[in-house]
Amino acid sequence: MVTETERPLRADAARNAERILRTARAVFADVGPDAQLEEIARRAGVGARTLYRHFPTKADLVRAALGQSIAEDLTPAVEQALDDDDPLRGLVSLMEAALRLAARDLSTLAAARNAGTLTAEVYTPFYESLTELARRAQAAGLLRADLVPDDLPRIMAMLTSTLWSMDPDGDGWRRYLALVFDGLSPAAAHPLPPAATLLKGPRPGDWLL
């Protein structure tokens, strides 16, 4: 059976769906991850029945809202970073894009994690791209050689943990990203203790939360 969200939408229905998703992200930012669907429908200027026809559950809505954000901001950043001739610059730019997205849509991400919709298909392509860029940067001598792939989700989790204490419209996270990359430079790097095994992988959403 094909559901409403799987059928191609008419132009007016597609506009309604897009407006609902953009409004949802704004409402989550204003109210927090527990924002109610009725409030989102009111601010979007649609009836509750219209919202529920497009997104039958809150989980459906937050999954689609996060997907919209990733498609618009993170996916193009991944492509651009992988095409960069300088792999370290590509790595930094991709982490910057992820942190900008997280800072802006922090409550949407929290709502998605609360709803259980941050699955591996959401964050695995991002981590695979980080790993590839780090490997290239190491091969070029631009990144310390003892960095391992399991370090990357932990580094992102450390960076994004600072966002809760910052103005979401600012870029205070840049200070901590710069500190991290000073530590990742091969120049005068001290040997690291052995890497701990990543027992459970990143929790869904920890790449941005």
C-alpha positions as a printed Julia matrix, in Angstrom:
209×3 Matrix{Float64}:
  0.0    0.0    0.0
  1.36   3.44  -0.95
  1.02   6.03   1.8
  0.35   9.74   1.44
  4.0   10.59   2.16
  5.19   8.14  -0.53
  2.96   9.41  -3.36
  4.16  12.23  -5.63
  2.53  15.38  -4.26
  0.57  17.96  -6.23
  2.29  21.34  -6.39
  0.06  22.9   -3.72
  0.4   19.88  -1.46
  4.17  19.91  -1.9
  4.27  23.59  -0.94
  2.19  22.84   2.15
  4.52  20.02   3.15
  7.63  22.17   2.68
  6.09  25.02   4.68
  5.14  22.64   7.48
  8.7   21.29   7.67
 10.31  24.75   7.74
  7.81  25.87  10.34
  8.45  22.77  12.42
 12.17  23.53  12.54
 11.42  27.11  13.61
  8.94  25.99  16.28
 11.34  23.41  17.68
 13.99  26.14  17.87
 11.57  28.46  19.71
  9.76  26.0   21.97
 12.09  23.01  22.22
 11.88  19.37  21.16
  8.57  18.84  22.99
  6.7   21.31  20.76
  3.22  20.1   19.85
  2.08  19.37  16.31
 -0.97  21.57  16.74
  1.27  24.59  17.38
  3.31  23.76  14.27
  0.12  23.53  12.19
 -1.13  26.86  13.57
  2.12  28.68  12.76
  2.29  27.07   9.32
 -1.21  28.33   8.56
 -2.65  24.89   7.88
 -5.25  22.81   9.61
 -4.27  19.97  11.89
 -5.85  17.53   9.44
 -3.57  18.81   6.68
 -0.51  18.35   8.85
 -1.52  14.84   9.9
 -2.31  13.9    6.32
  1.29  14.67   5.37
  2.9   13.52   8.62
  0.73  11.08  10.56
  3.01  11.07  13.63
  5.5   13.39  15.26
  8.23  10.89  14.37
  7.29  11.24  10.68
  7.44  15.02  10.95
 10.78  15.3   12.73
 12.37  12.72  10.42
 11.26  14.73   7.39
 12.26  18.07   8.96
 15.74  16.79   9.7
 15.94  15.27   6.23
 15.12  18.65   4.73
 17.9   20.3    6.72
 20.45  17.64   5.81
 19.5   17.68   2.11
 19.81  21.45   1.91
 22.97  21.99   3.96
 24.92  18.84   4.77
 24.66  16.76   1.6
 26.07  19.54  -0.63
 28.82  20.12   1.95
 29.77  16.43   1.8
 30.02  16.54  -1.98
 32.06  19.74  -1.94
 34.42  18.45   0.76
 35.08  15.19  -1.07
 35.85  17.13  -4.26
 38.31  19.46  -2.51
 41.92  19.01  -3.65
 43.04  19.76  -0.07
 41.66  16.91   2.1
 42.34  18.74   5.37
 40.44  21.77   4.15
 37.65  19.47   3.05
 37.58  17.78   6.46
 37.41  21.11   8.29
 34.72  22.48   5.98
 32.53  19.39   6.43
 32.8   19.55  10.21
 31.97  23.26  10.04
 28.86  22.5    7.99
 27.74  19.85  10.48
 28.25  22.18  13.42
 26.36  25.02  11.73
 23.46  22.65  11.08
 23.55  21.35  14.64
 23.66  24.83  16.16
 20.67  25.96  14.1
 18.55  22.81  14.4
 19.63  21.57  17.81
 16.07  21.13  19.09
 14.95  19.43  15.87
 17.8   16.96  16.33
 16.78  16.4   19.94
 13.17  15.83  18.85
 14.32  13.35  16.22
 16.43  11.45  18.71
 13.57  11.43  21.24
 11.31  10.02  18.53
 13.83   7.33  17.62
 14.2    8.5   14.03
 17.96   9.13  14.02
 18.88   5.85  12.38
 22.17   4.73  10.86
 21.08   5.82   7.39
 21.01   9.41   8.67
 24.51   9.65  10.12
 26.52   6.86   8.44
 27.16   8.76   5.15
 28.48  11.7    7.18
 30.9    9.55   9.16
 32.01   7.65   6.07
 32.86  10.97   4.44
 34.78  12.18   7.51
 36.74   8.92   7.55
 37.61   9.16   3.87
 38.76  12.78   4.21
 40.81  11.97   7.31
 42.47   9.05   5.51
 43.39  11.29   2.57
 44.72  14.0    4.9
 46.86  11.45   6.74
 48.25  10.13   3.46
 49.19  13.7    2.53
 50.91  14.24   5.89
 48.38  16.9    6.9
 46.79  15.06   9.83
 48.4   13.12  12.65
 48.92   9.51  11.66
 47.6    7.96  14.88
 44.04   9.28  14.45
 41.67   6.33  13.93
 38.12   6.27  12.52
 36.59   5.61  15.95
 38.01   8.96  17.1
 35.83  10.91  14.68
 32.36  10.35  16.23
 33.83  11.07  19.65
 35.4   14.3   18.45
 32.1   15.38  16.89
 30.24  14.5   20.09
 32.71  16.6   22.11
 32.31  19.55  19.78
 28.54  19.44  19.61
 28.25  19.09  23.39
 29.39  22.73  23.6
 26.41  23.98  21.59
 23.93  23.83  24.46
 25.89  26.55  26.26
 26.05  28.95  23.3
 23.9   31.42  21.42
 22.42  29.29  18.6
 22.79  32.23  16.21
 26.5   32.59  16.96
 29.54  30.6   15.94
 31.28  30.14  19.28
 31.88  26.51  18.32
 34.63  27.7   15.96
 36.96  28.24  18.94
 36.7   24.58  19.94
 36.98  23.31  16.38
 40.22  25.29  16.07
 41.5   23.81  19.33
 40.71  20.3   18.09
 42.55  20.79  14.82
 45.58  22.19  16.61
 45.64  18.87  18.44
 45.21  16.94  15.19
 48.16  18.62  13.5
 51.14  16.29  12.95
 53.53  19.1   13.93
 55.04  18.36  17.35
 52.3   15.79  18.06
 52.96  13.65  21.12
 52.11   9.92  20.95
 48.56   9.16  22.03
 47.42   6.44  24.43
 45.83   3.46  22.64
 42.4    4.09  21.12
 39.5    2.65  23.08
 37.16   0.4   21.14
 33.93   2.07  20.12
 31.72  -0.54  21.76
 28.27   0.64  20.66
 29.06   3.04  17.87
 27.77   6.6   18.12
 24.39   6.9   19.72
 21.9    8.02  17.08
 22.36  11.75  16.85
 25.61  11.99  18.8
 27.33  13.18  15.64
 25.33  16.36  16.1
 24.25  16.27  19.72
